[in-house]
Amino acid sequence: MTVEFNEIDAQNVEVLVDGDTYGKLNFDSGENAWVLWPADIDDGVSYFDNLEETEESIKDEIIAFDKEN
């Protein structure tokens, strides 16, 4: 399984899993945090203000979920 992050611009990043769109990361300046909007649900998940920490956390979660299923 590969998890990749494609930076669209300074506040928007596409999240890809095995080449398919998993969701989008958007920086919410009001919350001062990156928010993941998965493609398969209509709800966002807030992470950190640091993009690198956010990407690492998301990658770990996706891989852990895959191993459980």
DRENPA-3360 file (N, C-alpha, C; in nm, 2 decimals, always signed):
BEGIN
1 = MTVEFNEI = +0.08/-0.12/+0.00/+0.00/+0.00/+0.00/+0.09/+0.12/+0.00 ~ +0.06/+0.22/-0.09/+0.13/+0.34/-0.09/+0.04/+0.46/-0.06 ~ +0.08/+0.55/+0.03/+0.01/+0.67/+0.06/+0.09/+0.78/+0.02 ~ +0.04/+0.87/-0.07/+0.11/+0.98/-0.13/+0.03/+1.11/-0.10 ~ +0.11/+1.22/-0.10/+0.05/+1.35/-0.08/+0.10/+1.44/-0.20 ~ +0.00/+1.49/-0.27/+0.03/+1.58/-0.39/-0.01/+1.72/-0.36 ~ +0.09/+1.81/-0.33/+0.06/+1.94/-0.29/+0.01/+2.02/-0.42 ~ -0.12/+2.07/-0.40/-0.18/+2.15/-0.51/-0.13/+2.29/-0.50;
9 = DAQNVEVL = -0.14/+2.35/-0.38/-0.09/+2.48/-0.35/-0.06/+2.48/-0.20 ~ -0.03/+2.60/-0.15/+0.02/+2.61/-0.01/-0.09/+2.57/+0.09 ~ -0.22/+2.57/+0.05/-0.32/+2.53/+0.15/-0.41/+2.41/+0.11 ~ -0.37/+2.34/+0.00/-0.45/+2.23/-0.05/-0.36/+2.12/-0.09 ~ -0.39/+2.00/-0.04/-0.31/+1.88/-0.07/-0.40/+1.76/-0.10 ~ -0.37/+1.69/-0.21/-0.45/+1.57/-0.25/-0.39/+1.45/-0.18 ~ -0.47/+1.37/-0.12/-0.42/+1.24/-0.06/-0.46/+1.13/-0.15 ~ -0.35/+1.05/-0.18/-0.37/+0.94/-0.27/-0.33/+0.81/-0.20;
17 = VDGDTYGK = -0.41/+0.70/-0.22/-0.38/+0.57/-0.17/-0.38/+0.47/-0.29 ~ -0.26/+0.41/-0.31/-0.25/+0.33/-0.42/-0.29/+0.39/-0.55 ~ -0.26/+0.52/-0.57/-0.29/+0.60/-0.69/-0.43/+0.65/-0.70 ~ -0.51/+0.61/-0.61/-0.65/+0.66/-0.61/-0.67/+0.77/-0.51 ~ -0.76/+0.87/-0.54/-0.79/+0.98/-0.45/-0.86/+0.93/-0.33 ~ -0.79/+0.95/-0.21/-0.85/+0.91/-0.08/-0.93/+1.03/-0.03 ~ -0.88/+1.15/-0.05/-0.94/+1.27/+0.00/-0.85/+1.39/-0.02 ~ -0.89/+1.50/+0.04/-0.82/+1.63/+0.03/-0.79/+1.69/+0.16;
25 = LNFDSGEN = -0.67/+1.75/+0.17/-0.63/+1.82/+0.29/-0.64/+1.97/+0.26 ~ -0.71/+2.04/+0.35/-0.72/+2.18/+0.33/-0.68/+2.25/+0.47 ~ -0.60/+2.36/+0.46/-0.56/+2.43/+0.58/-0.67/+2.52/+0.62 ~ -0.72/+2.51/+0.74/-0.83/+2.60/+0.79/-0.76/+2.70/+0.88 ~ -0.75/+2.82/+0.83/-0.68/+2.93/+0.90/-0.75/+2.97/+1.03 ~ -0.89/+2.95/+1.03/-0.96/+2.98/+1.15/-0.93/+2.89/+1.27 ~ -0.91/+2.76/+1.23/-0.88/+2.66/+1.33/-0.73/+2.64/+1.35 ~ -0.65/+2.70/+1.25/-0.51/+2.69/+1.25/-0.47/+2.54/+1.25;
33 = AWVLWPAD = -0.53/+2.46/+1.16/-0.51/+2.32/+1.15/-0.54/+2.27/+1.01 ~ -0.47/+2.16/+0.97/-0.50/+2.09/+0.85/-0.62/+2.00/+0.87 ~ -0.72/+2.00/+0.78/-0.84/+1.92/+0.78/-0.84/+1.83/+0.67 ~ -0.86/+1.70/+0.70/-0.87/+1.59/+0.60/-1.02/+1.58/+0.56 ~ -1.05/+1.58/+0.43/-1.19/+1.56/+0.39/-1.18/+1.43/+0.30 ~ -1.21/+1.31/+0.36/-1.21/+1.19/+0.29/-1.31/+1.19/+0.18 ~ -1.28/+1.13/+0.06/-1.38/+1.13/-0.05/-1.51/+1.05/-0.02 ~ -1.50/+0.95/+0.07/-1.61/+0.87/+0.09/-1.70/+0.91/+0.21;
41 = IDDGVSYF = -1.67/+1.01/+0.28/-1.76/+1.07/+0.38/-1.77/+1.22/+0.37 ~ -1.88/+1.27/+0.42/-1.90/+1.42/+0.42/-1.87/+1.48/+0.55 ~ -1.75/+1.46/+0.60/-1.71/+1.52/+0.73/-1.56/+1.53/+0.73 ~ -1.51/+1.64/+0.79/-1.37/+1.66/+0.80/-1.31/+1.61/+0.93 ~ -1.18/+1.58/+0.93/-1.11/+1.54/+1.05/-0.99/+1.64/+1.06 ~ -0.99/+1.71/+1.18/-0.88/+1.81/+1.20/-0.75/+1.74/+1.25 ~ -0.64/+1.79/+1.21/-0.51/+1.74/+1.25/-0.43/+1.85/+1.32 ~ -0.31/+1.87/+1.27/-0.22/+1.97/+1.33/-0.20/+2.09/+1.24;
49 = DNLEETEE = -0.13/+2.19/+1.29/-0.10/+2.31/+1.21/+0.02/+2.28/+1.12 ~ +0.10/+2.18/+1.15/+0.22/+2.14/+1.07/+0.18/+2.04/+0.97 ~ +0.21/+2.07/+0.84/+0.17/+1.98/+0.73/+0.24/+1.84/+0.74 ~ +0.37/+1.85/+0.77/+0.45/+1.72/+0.78/+0.40/+1.63/+0.89 ~ +0.36/+1.68/+1.01/+0.31/+1.60/+1.11/+0.17/+1.54/+1.07 ~ +0.09/+1.63/+1.01/-0.04/+1.58/+0.96/-0.03/+1.47/+0.86 ~ +0.06/+1.48/+0.76/+0.08/+1.38/+0.66/+0.13/+1.25/+0.73 ~ +0.22/+1.26/+0.82/+0.27/+1.14/+0.89/+0.16/+1.07/+0.97;
57 = SIKDEIIA = +0.08/+1.14/+1.04/-0.03/+1.09/+1.11/-0.14/+1.02/+1.02 ~ -0.17/+1.08/+0.92/-0.27/+1.03/+0.82/-0.22/+0.90/+0.76 ~ -0.09/+0.90/+0.72/-0.03/+0.78/+0.66/-0.03/+0.66/+0.76 ~ +0.01/+0.69/+0.89/+0.01/+0.59/+0.99/-0.13/+0.53/+1.01 ~ -0.23/+0.62/+1.01/-0.37/+0.58/+1.04/-0.42/+0.49/+0.92 ~ -0.39/+0.53/+0.80/-0.44/+0.45/+0.68/-0.38/+0.31/+0.68 ~ -0.25/+0.31/+0.70/-0.17/+0.18/+0.70/-0.22/+0.09/+0.82 ~ -0.24/+0.15/+0.94/-0.29/+0.07/+1.05/-0.43/+0.01/+1.02;
65 = FDKEN = -0.52/+0.10/+0.96/-0.65/+0.05/+0.93/-0.65/-0.06/+0.83 ~ -0.56/-0.05/+0.73/-0.55/-0.15/+0.63/-0.50/-0.29/+0.69 ~ -0.41/-0.28/+0.78/-0.36/-0.40/+0.85/-0.47/-0.47/+0.93 ~ -0.56/-0.39/+0.99/-0.67/-0.45/+1.07/-0.77/-0.52/+0.98 ~ -0.79/-0.48/+0.86/-0.90/-0.53/+0.77/-0.85/-0.62/+0.67;
% end
